[in-house]
Amino acid sequence: MRWVTAADISSLWGIPTGSVYRHASTRKWRRRSASGRTYYHGIDVYETLDGVTAAAAGR
């Protein structure tokens, strides 16, 4: 399983980091911390943001 940072998510999905934190909080993404950084579970990120971007694109 891949774990990603808020900066990674922001860059890959083209959304502000503030939105990443909001989604992580409201959707209760799994997270872990290492060396002062927080990493989010890739599947949680994908399941949330794939639906958000699809809705924004009108799919």
VOVOFI-472659 format. One record per residue: residue number from 1; residue in three letters; x, y, z of N, C-alpha, C, O in turn. Coordinates in Angstrom, 2 decimals. Atoms other than C-alpha are relative to their C-alpha. Layout:
+-----+-----+---------+---------+---------+---------+---------+---------+---------+---------+---------+---------+---------+---------+
!   i !  aa !    n_c1 !    n_c2 !    n_c3 !   ca_c1 !   ca_c2 !   ca_c3 !    c_c1 !    c_c2 !    c_c3 !    o_c1 !    o_c2 !    o_c3 !
+-----+-----+---------+---------+---------+---------+---------+---------+---------+---------+---------+---------+---------+---------+
! NUM ! ALA !       X !       Y !       Z !       X !       Y !       Z !       X !       Y !       Z !       X !       Y !       Z !
...
+-----+-----+---------+---------+---------+---------+---------+---------+---------+---------+---------+---------+---------+---------+
This chain:
+-----+-----+---------+---------+---------+---------+---------+---------+---------+---------+---------+---------+---------+---------+
!   i !  aa !    n_c1 !    n_c2 !    n_c3 !   ca_c1 !   ca_c2 !   ca_c3 !    c_c1 !    c_c2 !    c_c3 !    o_c1 !    o_c2 !    o_c3 !
+-----+-----+---------+---------+---------+---------+---------+---------+---------+---------+---------+---------+---------+---------+
!   1 ! MET !    0.85 !   -1.18 !    0.00 !    0.00 !    0.00 !    0.00 !    0.88 !    1.23 !    0.00 !    1.93 !    1.26 !    0.64 !
!   2 ! ARG !   -0.74 !   -1.26 !    0.08 !    1.19 !    3.47 !   -0.79 !   -0.60 !    1.02 !    0.96 !   -1.82 !    1.15 !    1.07 !
!   3 ! TRP !    0.38 !   -1.08 !   -0.89 !    1.08 !    6.29 !    1.75 !    0.52 !    1.29 !   -0.62 !    1.65 !    1.34 !   -1.11 !
!   4 ! VAL !   -0.37 !   -1.25 !    0.67 !    1.15 !    9.89 !    0.47 !   -0.21 !    1.19 !    0.93 !   -1.05 !    1.16 !    1.82 !
!   5 ! THR !    0.11 !   -1.22 !   -0.80 !    1.62 !   13.35 !    1.96 !   -1.05 !    0.94 !   -0.60 !   -1.50 !    0.74 !   -1.73 !
!   6 ! ALA !    0.94 !   -1.01 !    0.50 !   -0.76 !   16.30 !    1.63 !    0.58 !    0.71 !   -1.22 !   -0.15 !    1.01 !   -2.17 !
!   7 ! ALA !   -0.64 !   -0.65 !    1.15 !    1.76 !   17.92 !   -0.73 !   -0.07 !   -0.89 !   -1.23 !   -0.30 !   -0.40 !   -2.34 !
!   8 ! ASP !    0.11 !    0.95 !    1.12 !    1.80 !   14.78 !   -2.90 !   -1.41 !    0.03 !   -0.58 !   -1.59 !    0.11 !   -1.80 !
!   9 ! ILE !    1.41 !    0.03 !    0.42 !   -2.00 !   14.71 !   -3.03 !   -0.35 !    1.29 !   -0.73 !   -0.99 !    1.25 !   -1.79 !
!  10 ! SER !    0.27 !   -1.30 !    0.62 !   -2.21 !   18.42 !   -3.83 !    0.58 !    0.06 !   -1.41 !   -0.08 !    0.52 !   -2.34 !
!  11 ! SER !   -0.68 !   -0.03 !    1.30 !    0.26 !   18.06 !   -6.68 !   -0.64 !   -0.96 !   -0.99 !   -0.87 !   -0.60 !   -2.15 !
!  12 ! LEU !    0.53 !    1.02 !    0.90 !   -1.20 !   14.86 !   -8.14 !   -1.44 !    0.26 !   -0.43 !   -1.81 !    0.00 !   -1.57 !
!  13 ! TRP !    1.42 !   -0.19 !    0.27 !   -4.87 !   15.83 !   -7.93 !   -0.34 !    1.45 !   -0.35 !   -1.47 !    1.74 !   -0.75 !
!  14 ! GLY !    0.23 !   -1.40 !    0.36 !   -4.48 !   19.58 !   -8.50 !   -0.99 !    0.71 !    0.91 !   -1.79 !    1.52 !    0.44 !
!  15 ! ILE !    0.88 !   -0.67 !   -0.96 !   -6.29 !   20.67 !   -5.34 !    0.87 !    0.65 !    1.07 !    1.98 !    0.20 !    1.32 !
!  16 ! PRO !   -0.77 !   -0.66 !   -1.06 !   -5.16 !   23.05 !   -2.57 !    0.23 !   -0.93 !    1.20 !   -0.59 !   -1.81 !    1.47 !
!  17 ! THR !   -0.28 !    0.84 !   -1.16 !   -3.56 !   21.47 !    0.50 !   -1.08 !    0.15 !    1.08 !   -1.35 !   -0.80 !    1.81 !
!  18 ! GLY !    1.09 !   -0.18 !   -0.96 !   -6.33 !   22.97 !    2.63 !   -1.16 !   -0.94 !   -0.28 !   -1.80 !   -1.45 !    0.64 !
!  19 ! SER !    1.05 !    0.94 !    0.37 !   -8.82 !   20.85 !    0.70 !    0.39 !   -1.43 !    0.34 !   -0.45 !   -2.24 !    0.72 !
!  20 ! VAL !   -0.49 !    1.33 !   -0.39 !   -6.66 !   17.79 !    1.30 !   -0.28 !   -0.23 !    1.48 !   -0.82 !   -1.28 !    1.85 !
!  21 ! TYR !    0.21 !    0.14 !   -1.44 !   -6.80 !   18.38 !    5.06 !   -1.49 !   -0.12 !    0.33 !   -1.88 !   -0.89 !    1.21 !
!  22 ! ARG !    1.45 !    0.06 !   -0.23 !  -10.57 !   18.97 !    4.91 !   -0.55 !   -1.38 !   -0.35 !   -1.30 !   -1.97 !    0.43 !
!  23 ! HIS !    0.46 !    1.34 !    0.40 !  -11.20 !   15.74 !    2.99 !    0.49 !   -1.05 !    1.00 !   -0.26 !   -1.94 !    1.38 !
!  24 ! ALA !   -0.57 !    0.97 !   -0.94 !   -8.88 !   13.81 !    5.34 !   -0.79 !   -0.01 !    1.31 !   -1.03 !   -1.07 !    1.89 !
!  25 ! SER !    0.74 !   -0.10 !   -1.25 !  -10.79 !   15.08 !    8.35 !   -1.44 !   -0.49 !   -0.14 !   -1.90 !   -1.30 !    0.66 !
!  26 ! THR !    1.42 !    0.33 !    0.13 !  -14.35 !   14.75 !    7.07 !   -0.22 !   -1.44 !   -0.43 !   -1.20 !   -2.06 !   -0.03 !
!  27 ! ARG !    0.15 !    1.38 !    0.47 !  -13.82 !   11.38 !    5.36 !    0.77 !   -1.01 !    0.85 !    0.77 !   -2.21 !    0.57 !
!  28 ! LYS !   -0.72 !    0.85 !   -0.95 !  -11.67 !   10.02 !    8.22 !    1.01 !   -0.93 !   -0.68 !    1.01 !   -2.15 !   -0.47 !
!  29 ! TRP !   -1.06 !    0.78 !    0.65 !   -8.75 !    8.93 !    6.06 !    0.92 !   -0.61 !    1.05 !    1.19 !   -0.01 !    2.08 !
!  30 ! ARG !   -1.03 !    0.60 !   -0.85 !   -6.32 !    6.52 !    7.66 !    1.27 !    0.81 !   -0.18 !    1.59 !    1.26 !   -1.28 !
!  31 ! ARG !   -1.23 !   -0.79 !    0.06 !   -3.10 !    8.29 !    8.52 !    1.04 !   -0.58 !    0.93 !    0.73 !   -1.30 !    1.89 !
!  32 ! ARG !   -1.11 !    0.36 !   -0.89 !    0.28 !    7.69 !   10.04 !    1.02 !    1.12 !   -0.06 !    1.08 !    1.88 !   -1.04 !
!  33 ! SER !   -1.01 !   -1.06 !   -0.07 !    3.10 !    9.97 !   11.09 !    1.38 !   -0.63 !    0.11 !    1.58 !   -1.64 !    0.78 !
!  34 ! ALA !   -1.40 !    0.42 !   -0.07 !    6.83 !    9.56 !   10.60 !    0.87 !    1.22 !   -0.26 !    0.64 !    1.95 !   -1.22 !
!  35 ! SER !   -0.94 !   -1.12 !    0.14 !    9.62 !   12.10 !   11.03 !   -0.71 !    1.35 !   -0.13 !   -0.28 !    2.21 !   -0.89 !
!  36 ! GLY !    0.71 !   -1.27 !    0.00 !    7.12 !   14.89 !   11.66 !   -0.92 !    0.23 !   -1.18 !   -1.50 !    1.31 !   -1.30 !
!  37 ! ARG !    0.90 !   -0.14 !    1.15 !    5.15 !   14.28 !    8.46 !   -1.18 !   -0.95 !    0.15 !   -1.05 !   -2.04 !    0.72 !
!  38 ! THR !    1.18 !    0.85 !   -0.01 !    1.65 !   12.90 !    8.11 !   -0.19 !   -0.60 !   -1.38 !   -0.09 !    0.09 !   -2.40 !
!  39 ! TYR !    0.22 !    0.73 !    1.25 !    0.97 !   10.28 !    5.46 !   -1.41 !   -0.56 !    0.01 !   -1.89 !   -1.07 !    1.02 !
!  40 ! TYR !    1.37 !    0.46 !    0.14 !   -2.48 !    9.37 !    4.19 !   -0.05 !   -1.27 !   -0.84 !    0.74 !   -1.44 !   -1.77 !
!  41 ! HIS !    0.16 !    1.28 !    0.68 !   -3.62 !    5.95 !    2.99 !   -0.48 !    0.24 !   -1.44 !   -1.50 !    0.89 !   -1.66 !
!  42 ! GLY !    0.28 !   -0.26 !    1.41 !   -3.63 !    5.94 !   -0.81 !   -1.38 !   -0.41 !   -0.46 !   -1.97 !    0.29 !   -1.28 !
!  43 ! ILE !    1.34 !    0.44 !    0.42 !   -6.87 !    3.99 !   -1.20 !   -1.06 !    0.97 !    0.50 !   -2.00 !    1.28 !   -0.24 !
!  44 ! ASP !    0.96 !   -0.98 !   -0.52 !   -8.76 !    6.43 !    1.05 !    0.02 !    1.26 !   -0.86 !   -1.03 !    1.80 !   -1.20 !
!  45 ! VAL !   -0.14 !   -1.19 !    0.84 !   -7.40 !    9.32 !   -1.00 !   -0.67 !   -0.23 !   -1.35 !   -1.47 !    0.59 !   -1.79 !
!  46 ! TYR !    0.55 !    0.29 !    1.33 !   -8.30 !    7.69 !   -4.32 !   -1.52 !   -0.10 !    0.04 !   -2.20 !    0.49 !   -0.80 !
!  47 ! GLU !    1.45 !    0.18 !   -0.06 !  -11.81 !    6.67 !   -3.26 !   -0.73 !    1.32 !    0.18 !   -1.81 !    1.52 !   -0.37 !
!  48 ! THR !    0.62 !   -1.31 !   -0.20 !  -12.58 !   10.21 !   -2.11 !    0.16 !    0.88 !   -1.22 !   -0.82 !    1.41 !   -1.75 !
!  49 ! LEU !   -0.27 !   -0.99 !    1.03 !  -10.93 !   12.26 !   -4.81 !   -0.40 !   -0.45 !   -1.39 !   -0.67 !    0.40 !   -2.24 !
!  50 ! ASP !    0.49 !    0.46 !    1.29 !  -11.88 !   10.06 !   -7.76 !   -1.46 !    0.39 !   -0.15 !   -1.88 !    0.80 !   -1.23 !
!  51 ! GLY !    1.40 !   -0.40 !    0.04 !  -15.52 !   10.73 !   -6.89 !   -0.17 !    1.51 !   -0.11 !   -1.07 !    1.98 !   -0.81 !
!  52 ! VAL !    0.08 !   -1.47 !    0.03 !  -14.92 !   14.45 !   -6.35 !    0.35 !    0.52 !   -1.39 !   -0.35 !    1.38 !   -1.92 !
!  53 ! THR !   -0.41 !   -0.50 !    1.31 !  -13.08 !   14.96 !   -9.64 !   -0.96 !   -0.47 !   -1.09 !   -1.17 !    0.26 !   -2.06 !
!  54 ! ALA !    0.98 !    0.47 !    0.98 !  -15.60 !   12.83 !  -11.56 !   -1.24 !    0.88 !    0.04 !   -1.79 !    1.23 !   -1.01 !
!  55 ! ALA !    1.17 !   -0.86 !   -0.13 !  -18.46 !   14.93 !  -10.19 !    0.27 !    1.38 !   -0.58 !   -0.59 !    1.97 !   -1.23 !
!  56 ! ALA !   -0.36 !   -1.31 !    0.53 !  -16.63 !   18.14 !  -11.08 !    0.07 !   -0.01 !   -1.52 !   -0.20 !    1.00 !   -2.16 !
!  57 ! ALA !   -0.11 !    0.12 !    1.46 !  -16.09 !   16.87 !  -14.62 !   -1.35 !   -0.34 !   -0.64 !   -1.46 !   -0.39 !   -1.86 !
!  58 ! GLY !    1.32 !    0.29 !    0.52 !  -19.78 !   16.01 !  -14.94 !   -0.17 !   -1.44 !   -0.46 !   -1.03 !   -1.73 !   -1.29 !
!  59 ! ARG !    0.12 !    1.42 !    0.38 !  -19.25 !   12.25 !  -15.24 !   -0.99 !   -0.71 !    0.88 !   -1.22 !   -1.90 !    0.71 !
+-----+-----+---------+---------+---------+---------+---------+---------+---------+---------+---------+---------+---------+---------+
